[in-house]
Amino acid sequence: PLPTRLCGVSRPTRMEALSALEDFAGGTRAADEAALSAATAAGKRARTDTFADQARATREEVAGALAAGDEAGDEETLDETTMKRLVLSFEKRVTENVRMRGKFVLEPNRFLPSEIELFADLKKLHGLATAPQLIPAFISTRVLETLLGLLSHENSDISIEVIDLLSELTDTDLVTEVSELFSANALIEALLGSGGVELVVEHMARLDEGVADESEAVHKSLLIIENLLEAESKRAAELLVGKTRLLKWLLDRLKPRAFDANKLYASEILSILLQASPMVQSAIAPLDGIDALLLAVSPFKRKDPANAEEAELVENLLGALCSALLLSDNQTLFLKAEGVELMLLALREGRFSARGALKALNFALQRNAVVCERFVDSRGLGALFPLVAGHSKLSLEHAKSKLKKQALEREDDEHIVCLLCSLCHELTGTYRQRLLGKFVEENFEKCRRLIEIRERYAQRVFAFQGRYREEMGGGGEEEEKDDDALFFGRLEAGLLTSQMATTVLAYLVISGDPKLSKQTLLLLHSADVGLHDLKSTLAELRDSMGEERPGSTVTNNRAKMESLCAKLDELCKRLVRRPPPSEEMPPPMLPPPPRATGGITSSPFQFS
């Protein structure tokens, strides 16, 4: 029967009232269940956090106990038998931990002891770093798969400990003997072939660098990657870029303006990757890598790095940019991102980044007429030619020794003459006239300077060849042609700088401007440099050039060098030597006064 207060209510209304009562009761039950669930979850989180803190404290005690045992000399000598016993114990700990975690999912205190024991066994495996000769036997136990599987462990401390172990085992700096090096490389080979690289990168991407332990784990993950690249440069680079998201992670890591050790390490790894393989250089384009590098360099265009570590960061970024600019597609992206303007601004400011900016412009202008024209349009000639004339020099404040300063000056000379060579190769029309006009200014001062650079580095190369022949006890020219040590020694002495300066001088001689051509010939003659010297240098440079490579621009420097040599040969045929004074007609009684030619009153050559 209905309550008395509802008897006077019509039937439909009573039904509605009953429905309302049921809804109210159901809502109350749902609210109670939700509250209970929230309270349970909060309690579970509190218990989990508590147990995690306890586990961390206990693991710290375990690590301390192991370290104390090592100091006390309790650690037994590690041989193959001992290593296999450690591996067997470790495998059992892993199996036990998986079983306990599956059985007591909601009770961390029940599986905590197995986790601590697993952590302790992981610590014991660090002894392998002191016995790298055991690594091949260690790999043969197939325990590496178990180790890599722990990178996905729910306890981040366990996975971080695996990273710490791998970073030690792959560190070739700890290896002292050749046999030990082969053993360490065996582990690197196993990581490359077992999918370990992908797991390391995936684990690194999950870490939170806001936590000190995880930030250190990121650093050690990058150390593992560096060790892989040192051992198998091209193969490891292509695997890392082709099968992981490492390249994107590195580019994203460079975006924050704040400096830290991991940002520095990321820039170093990126620079190594881009130097290792053209495949990596092409992979950076779809990820907006050129824009990312320019944005990372931009803050340093008007300011110097705060310390040596930040200076290394700038060098790594500009080095990575130069490697990327070896591909013409990246040169186009550099042009669209206004990289030419940014590098010229850094060059004009003369800060620490100016040297790297000069190098980046050198790489950007090679085999690319469009970038060369943008360089001229952006008033690049005005920034470059004071360096050519020697009126301004790049800063050497960060160089600590005299030898370092001299090496930087030689590097600057190389990039300057290479830039001039690229401009001479690529510019045509009014752009070319603007370039040639710079050599005429100030009474051909830049021509004199260019000849000085050529002669200085040619003498360095000649001196090195003499020392090398004395050390090797002589040898024929045919043997020297195939001597790689001699070739690289000549490059180190400045062979490329001398060759590039000779190329620019040859372009000035055949420029088509009678005044510039004649004055360059006179200056060469006063320096005792003949056209045959230019021809022999150009022929050696041309023969050392390869054919056009895939991915390059349409122009080919070898074809341009062949054209330049042909024009120089044609000019030599048009030039005839004046006869000696004894064969000439007797001079008149009152000879006309000599014409002024920039300090040289006559030329040994005349056009036929």
Summary of the structure (lengths in Angstrom):
residues: 608
radius of gyration: 36.1
end to end distance: 133.8
largest distance: 153.2
contacts: 1799
relative contact order: 0.04
helix: 76%
strand: 1%
